[in-house]
Amino acid sequence: YEIYRIGYPAVCCGNLPPGSCPGKPIPSAPEAYFDYRCHVPNQETKALGMDFPEDLRPFLEKIAGMTSSAIRAEYGMQWPKHSAMLKERASLLLEHGFEGAIDRVLAK
C-alpha cells in the first residue's frame, strides 16, 4: 500500500541512480482507492459487496468509462498494461461487487 500512497521511487528505490535514494514522494496513485481495508462498512460480515464509500463509486465509474490510453495519460502511468488492468478492475467492481471481482480475478 505504501508504494501506491507515495510512489515507487520513494519506497523501492533500488533501481534509482546511486545517491538518489530515497526518491521524491509523488501524489497518490489511483490504485490506493482500492485498499478495501479502509472501507469495509459492515465489520460483522467483513464483506464490502457493492457498498462502496461514496467517493469510490464515482471514481470507479470514471475509470470504467475511460479508454486505457486516457487513464494512462491522466494518471501518468508508465505501462499500458497497468491502465488496462485498472480499467478492467474498476469495471469488475462495478459489475460484481468487491468479493465478486476478487473471485473473477483469482479464477483467471
C-alpha positions as CSV (number, residue, x, y, z in Angstrom):
1,Y,0.0,0.0,0.0
2,E,2.8,2.4,0.8
3,I,4.1,2.2,-2.8
4,Y,0.7,3.4,-4.1
5,R,0.5,6.1,-1.4
6,I,3.7,7.9,-2.0
7,G,5.1,6.3,-5.2
8,Y,7.6,3.7,-6.2
9,P,10.7,5.9,-6.1
10,A,10.2,6.9,-2.5
11,V,9.7,3.3,-1.3
12,C,11.6,0.9,-3.6
13,C,14.5,3.0,-4.9
14,G,16.9,0.2,-5.7
15,N,16.6,1.0,-9.4
16,L,17.4,4.7,-9.0
17,P,20.9,6.0,-9.6
18,P,23.3,5.9,-6.6
19,G,22.8,8.8,-4.2
20,S,19.2,9.4,-5.1
21,C,17.6,7.1,-2.6
22,P,15.0,7.6,-1.3
23,G,13.3,9.2,-4.3
24,K,11.0,12.1,-4.1
25,P,7.5,11.2,-2.9
26,I,4.8,11.7,-5.6
27,P,1.0,12.1,-5.2
28,S,-1.1,9.0,-4.5
29,A,-1.6,6.6,-7.3
30,P,-5.2,5.8,-8.2
31,E,-4.8,2.2,-7.0
32,A,-4.7,3.5,-3.4
33,Y,-8.5,3.8,-3.6
34,F,-8.8,0.0,-3.9
35,D,-7.4,-0.7,-0.5
36,Y,-10.5,-2.3,0.9
37,R,-9.2,-2.5,4.5
38,C,-10.1,1.2,4.9
39,H,-13.6,0.8,3.6
40,V,-15.5,-2.2,4.9
41,P,-18.6,-0.7,6.5
42,N,-20.0,-4.0,7.9
43,Q,-17.4,-5.1,10.4
44,E,-19.7,-8.0,11.4
45,T,-19.7,-9.7,8.0
46,K,-16.4,-8.2,6.8
47,A,-18.0,-8.0,3.3
48,L,-17.9,-5.0,1.1
49,G,-20.0,-6.2,-1.8
50,M,-21.4,-3.1,-3.6
51,D,-21.4,-1.0,-0.5
52,F,-18.5,1.3,-1.7
53,P,-17.6,4.5,0.0
54,E,-19.5,7.4,-1.5
55,D,-16.4,8.9,-3.2
56,L,-15.2,5.5,-4.6
57,R,-18.2,4.8,-6.9
58,P,-17.8,8.0,-9.0
59,F,-14.1,7.2,-9.3
60,L,-14.8,3.6,-10.5
61,E,-17.4,4.9,-13.0
62,K,-14.9,7.5,-14.3
63,I,-12.2,4.9,-14.8
64,A,-14.6,2.3,-16.3
65,G,-15.8,4.9,-18.8
66,M,-12.3,6.0,-19.9
67,T,-10.1,4.4,-22.5
68,S,-6.9,2.8,-21.3
69,S,-4.9,5.4,-23.1
70,A,-6.8,8.2,-21.4
71,I,-6.3,6.6,-18.0
72,R,-2.6,6.3,-18.7
73,A,-2.3,9.9,-19.7
74,E,-4.4,11.4,-16.9
75,Y,-2.6,9.5,-14.1
76,G,0.9,9.4,-15.6
77,M,1.1,5.6,-15.7
78,Q,4.1,4.2,-17.5
79,W,2.9,0.9,-18.8
80,P,-0.3,0.4,-20.9
81,K,-1.0,-2.9,-19.2
82,H,-1.4,-1.1,-15.9
83,S,-4.0,1.3,-17.2
84,A,-5.8,-1.6,-18.9
85,M,-5.8,-3.6,-15.7
86,L,-7.1,-0.6,-13.7
87,K,-9.9,-0.2,-16.2
88,E,-10.8,-3.9,-16.0
89,R,-10.7,-4.0,-12.2
90,A,-12.9,-0.9,-11.9
91,S,-15.4,-2.4,-14.3
92,L,-15.4,-5.7,-12.4
93,L,-16.0,-3.9,-9.1
94,L,-19.0,-2.1,-10.6
95,E,-20.5,-5.2,-12.2
96,H,-19.8,-7.8,-9.5
97,G,-19.0,-6.0,-6.2
98,F,-15.8,-6.4,-4.3
99,E,-15.9,-10.1,-3.5
100,G,-17.2,-11.0,-6.9
101,A,-14.4,-9.1,-8.6
102,I,-11.8,-10.9,-6.5
103,D,-13.4,-14.2,-7.4
104,R,-13.2,-13.4,-11.1
105,V,-9.6,-12.1,-10.9
106,L,-8.4,-15.1,-9.0
107,A,-10.2,-17.5,-11.3
108,K,-8.0,-16.4,-14.2
